[in-house]
Amino acid sequence: MKRRAILQNIILATGSLVTLPAWTDGWEIKNLRYTGWFTPDETNLIGAISSTIIPDGKDPGALKVGVHKFLISLFEDCYYEDIKKNIRSGLIHLDNAAKDLYGKSFLDIAQKEKENLLLLMASSPDKSLKDFFSLLKSETIRGYTTSKEVIVKYFSYKVVPGYWYGCVNVNG
């Protein structure tokens, strides 16, 4: 038997549990290292773009429905590296264009100015910028129209389309 190895593992695990409270003391979200493909600034930009494409009105917009979380997950998990790099360069270009035209980051400019910048990207002669905008627009719309809030409210979706009555008297 390997009693010695088992005892060493138990002692190691106990020591780890003893030091855990000291390690977790005083942690904050801003001190955590970001492990996703997109940086937090890029995720904020994606949220602002989705909110510009489908803004809040009498109905909840893309941001309230959580489309930005869908987009981040979709882009990180389902797209190839070259497309992710095009998204990143499109985000950088968009933020730089906002700083050049309006003197502020894309996150800080008004809704109308955001719309103008996105329309400029849509009509850009640069194919990569057009592809960037087209991808974000189409996936934002898909994320919004397939969200639970929209499906239930506008498409009257029911999880179970019919009803099952277990004990029904049968005449016959």
N, C-alpha and C positions, 0 to 999 in steps of 0.2 A: 504494500500500500504506500501511497505517497502522502503520509500524514504530515511530514515536514512542509511540503509545498502547500498543502491545504491550510496549515497553521500560518504560514507566511502570508498567504492571500487574505486570511481573516484579519490578521494584524494590520496589513496594509489598508484594507477597507475601513477598519475602525479608525486608523490614523487619519484617513481622508475625511471621514465624517466629523472628526473632532475639529479639523482645520476649516471645514466648510463655512461655519458662521463668521469667522474672521475674514474669509475671502469675500463673502457677499456683503459685508458691512459697508454702507455708504455708496453703493453703486448707483449710477444714474444712466439713463438711456443714452445721453450724449457721450458717455465714456465707452459705450459698447462699440466694438469694431464692426463695421458694416460688411456683411459677407455675400451680398447679392452681386449680380453682374452690373447692375446700374447703381450709381452713387445716389445718396439721398437727394442731392440737388437735381439729378436727372429724373428721379421719380416724382419730385415736385413739379418739374416741367411737364412731364407726361400727364400729371393730374390737371395742370392748368390748361394744357391743350385739349384734353377731353372735356373739360368744363367750358372751354370756348366753343367747341364743336356742338355740344349739347348743354346749353346753360340752364341754370335754374329759372323757373318761371312759376306758373301756377302749379305745375307738376315738378317733381324733383328732377334735377339735372344729372348729368353723368357722374359728377363728383359725389353727390349724396347717395347715389345708387351703388357706388363703389367700382365704377368702371376702371378707374386708374389701377386698382389692385388687380383686376382681371388682366389689364394690359401688361402690367409688369410681370405677372406670372406667365402669361402667354409668351411674351417676348423672351423671357429668360429660359423657359423650358422647351419651347416648341420651334424656335427659329434658329437657323444656322448662324454661325459666327459672323459671316460677311454681312448678313442682314442686320444683326445687332450692331455691328460697327457703323453701318449706314444710319441706323436710328440714332446712335450716339453722335455722329457727325452732324446729323440734321438738327438735333437738340442744341448742339454747340452753335451751329450757324444761326438758328432761330434766336437764341439768346444774344448773340453778338449783333444780329440785325436790329434787335430791339434796343440795344445799347447805342448803336450807331444812329438810329432814326429818332429815338425818343429820350435817350440819355439815361434810361433805366433798364433793369432786367425785365425779361418777359413776364415774370411773376408780378411785377410792380406796376405795369402799365394798365390802362383802362381796357374794358372789354372790346370797344370798337377798334382800338389800336391793335389788340391781339387778333381780331378778325381780319384786319387789313394785312397784317404780317402773314397770316396763314394763307390768305388769298394770293399774296405775292409769291409764296412758295408754290402754290398750286399752278400758277401760270409761269413759273420759272423756266428758262431754257435749259437749266441743269437737270438732267434726268434723275440723278440721285436725290435731289430735293423734291422733285415731283413724286418719285417713288416713296420717299419718306412721308410726305403729306398724305398720299393716297392710302398707304398702309395704315397710318394712324387714324385717318378718317373712317375707313371701312371697318377696322377692328373696334373703334369706339362705338360705331353704330351697332355692330354685331353684339358687343358687350352690353350695350344699353337695352337692345330689343330682346336679349335673352336673359336679362336680369329678372329675379323673382318678382320685384315690384311691378315691372312693366308687364310681364306675362300674366300675372294674376289680375292686375287692374284693367288692362286694355284687351287682352285676349281671352279673358274669363277662363283661364286654365284652372283645371281642378286636378289634384294629384291623382285621384281615383276617378276616372271618367264615368263610371256607373256605380250603382249601389247594389249591394248584396244583401239579400234578406234571407237569413239562415233558416228559420223555421217558418215555412209558409204552408198553410193548409192547402192540400190539393183535392179538389172536388173530382170525384170520378168513380 
